Amino acid sequence: MPISLPMTLTLSRILAIPVLVALFYVEGNAVRYIACALYTAAAVTDYLDGYFARAWRQQSKLGRIFDPIADKLLVAATILMLVAFGRIAGWLVLPALVILCREVLVSGLREFLAEIRVGLPVSRLAKWKTGIQMTALGFLIVGDAKMTAFLPVELIGQVGLWIAAGLTLITGYDYLAAGLRHLDERPQPRETADDERRRPPKPARPTA
């Protein structure tokens, strides 16, 4: 099966993760900028793959499966590495934890709703949350690199992460409420030809 450009962009986001993780183990301020650039490029593909898929009508089931998976893998891997290297520490771990828990919650809801053939569309507020979250993590990757002494990079990243966590709580509640509304629904079995033959005939319409 040929792989389209949107699917290629989605897969590139996943393939960028091990390279990004490896860059955390290389010392040097310049390497932090390289890691930030790679992370930013991977984050941008999140917008581009959806845009091209809609514009070129190349949306596929495979793309719908891997697109959210790629996003969650990128965010989770970046947060864990930032925690491991002390760029997310102390109280800042709390918003990071909220973001990770929300990703697990939404993944579970999407899996449940998929079984009953109900979609969970992304809200506009959730898109804002994703944008702020991605930007904050990019600043935290650079961290306290000396080349950015003129700009409070760490502070921008930390404030952005708290804002993203606040929006995460709001959007997470919205998604949870949407999922609970369908809690009692069950997937409807498809009717077979045998079921149709066994169905009682409809009564004849009375004539005048």
C-alpha positions in Angstrom: 0.0 0.0 0.0 1.5 3.4 -1.0 2.2 5.8 1.8 0.9 9.3 1.3 2.6 12.5 2.3 0.4 13.0 5.4 1.2 9.5 6.6 4.9 10.1 5.9 4.8 13.2 8.1 3.0 11.3 10.9 5.6 8.5 10.8 8.4 11.0 10.8 7.1 12.4 14.1 7.5 8.9 15.6 10.9 8.4 14.1 12.2 11.7 15.4 11.6 10.6 19.0 14.7 8.3 19.5 16.9 11.0 17.9 15.4 13.6 20.3 16.0 11.3 23.3 19.6 10.7 22.2 20.3 14.4 22.0 19.4 14.8 25.7 22.5 12.8 26.5 24.8 15.0 24.5 26.2 18.0 26.5 26.5 21.5 25.1 24.2 24.5 24.6 24.3 24.1 20.8 22.9 20.6 21.1 20.0 21.9 23.1 19.1 24.2 20.2 19.4 21.3 17.8 17.1 19.2 20.0 14.6 22.1 20.2 14.7 22.5 16.4 14.1 18.8 15.9 11.2 18.9 18.4 9.7 22.0 16.8 9.9 20.4 13.3 8.2 17.2 14.7 5.5 19.4 16.4 4.8 21.3 13.1 4.2 18.0 11.3 1.2 17.6 13.6 -0.4 20.5 11.8 0.9 19.7 8.3 -0.2 16.1 8.1 -3.8 17.0 9.0 -3.8 20.0 6.6 -2.5 18.0 3.6 -4.8 15.0 4.4 -7.9 17.3 4.3 -6.7 19.4 1.4 -5.7 16.4 -0.8 -8.5 14.2 0.5 -5.9 11.6 1.7 -7.5 10.9 5.1 -7.2 7.2 6.0 -8.0 4.9 8.9 -4.3 4.3 9.4 -3.6 8.0 9.6 -6.4 8.5 12.1 -4.9 5.7 14.2 -1.3 6.8 14.1 -1.7 10.6 14.2 -2.9 10.8 17.9 -0.4 8.1 18.8 2.5 10.0 17.4 1.4 13.2 19.3 1.2 11.4 22.6 4.5 9.5 22.1 6.3 12.8 21.3 4.8 14.7 24.3 5.3 11.8 26.8 8.9 11.1 25.7 9.8 14.8 25.9 8.3 15.3 29.3 10.0 12.2 30.7 13.4 13.3 29.4 12.9 16.8 30.8 12.1 15.3 34.2 15.1 12.9 34.0 17.5 15.8 33.3 16.0 18.1 35.9 14.5 20.7 33.6 11.1 19.8 35.0 11.4 19.5 38.7 9.7 20.4 42.0 6.2 21.9 41.6 6.6 21.9 37.9 6.2 18.1 37.9 2.5 18.6 38.8 1.4 20.2 35.5 3.5 17.7 33.6 1.7 14.9 35.5 -1.7 16.5 34.7 -0.8 16.6 31.0 0.3 12.9 30.9 -2.8 11.7 32.8 -5.1 13.6 30.5 -3.4 11.9 27.5 -4.1 8.5 29.0 -7.7 9.5 29.8 -8.5 10.7 26.3 -6.9 7.7 24.7 -9.1 5.4 26.8 -12.2 7.4 26.0 -11.4 7.3 22.2 -10.9 3.5 22.4 -14.3 3.1 24.2 -16.2 5.4 21.9 -14.7 3.7 18.9 -16.3 0.4 20.0 -19.7 2.0 19.8 -18.9 3.9 16.7 -18.9 7.4 18.2 -16.3 10.0 17.3 -14.6 12.4 19.7 -13.8 15.5 17.8 -11.0 17.8 18.9 -12.3 21.1 20.3 -10.9 24.5 19.5 -9.8 24.9 23.1 -7.9 21.6 22.9 -6.0 22.9 19.9 -5.0 26.0 21.9 -3.9 23.7 24.7 -1.7 21.6 22.3 -0.1 24.8 20.8 0.8 26.2 24.2 2.0 22.9 25.5 4.2 22.3 22.5 5.7 25.8 22.7 6.3 25.4 26.5 8.1 22.1 26.0 10.3 23.6 23.3 11.4 26.4 25.6 12.1 23.8 28.4 14.3 21.8 26.1 16.6 24.8 25.7 16.3 25.5 29.4 19.2 27.5 31.0 21.5 27.4 28.0 23.9 30.3 28.2 23.2 31.5 24.7 19.7 32.6 25.9 20.8 34.7 28.9 19.0 37.7 27.4 15.6 35.9 27.4 13.9 34.2 30.4 13.6 30.9 28.4 13.0 28.7 31.5 10.4 31.0 32.9 8.5 31.2 29.6 8.5 27.4 29.4 7.4 27.0 33.0 4.5 29.5 32.8 3.4 27.9 29.5 3.4 24.5 31.1 1.1 25.7 33.9 -1.2 27.3 31.4 -1.3 24.2 29.3 -2.1 22.1 32.4 -5.0 24.4 33.3 -6.4 24.1 29.8 -5.8 20.3 30.0 -8.1 20.1 33.0 -10.8 21.9 31.2 -10.6 20.0 28.0 -10.2 16.7 29.8 -13.4 17.3 31.7 -15.2 18.2 28.5 -14.0 14.9 26.9 -14.9 12.9 29.9 -18.4 14.4 30.1 -18.9 13.6 26.3 -17.8 10.0 26.9 -20.0 9.5 29.9 -23.1 10.5 27.9 -22.5 7.4 25.8 -21.7 5.1 28.7 -24.8 2.9 28.4 -24.6 2.6 24.6 -23.6 -0.7 23.0 -22.3 -1.4 19.5 -25.2 -2.2 17.2 -24.7 -5.5 15.4 -24.9 -5.4 11.7 -27.9 -7.1 10.1 -27.1 -10.1 8.0 -29.1 -11.5 5.1 -30.5 -14.3 7.3 -31.7 -11.7 9.9 -33.5 -9.9 7.1 -35.2 -13.1 5.9 -36.4 -13.9 9.4 -37.8 -10.4 10.0 -41.6 -10.5 10.0 -43.2 -8.9 7.0 -44.5 -5.4 7.3 -48.3 -5.1 7.4 -50.0 -4.0 4.2 -51.0 -0.4 4.1 -54.8 0.0 4.1 -56.3 1.2 0.9 -59.1 3.7 0.6 
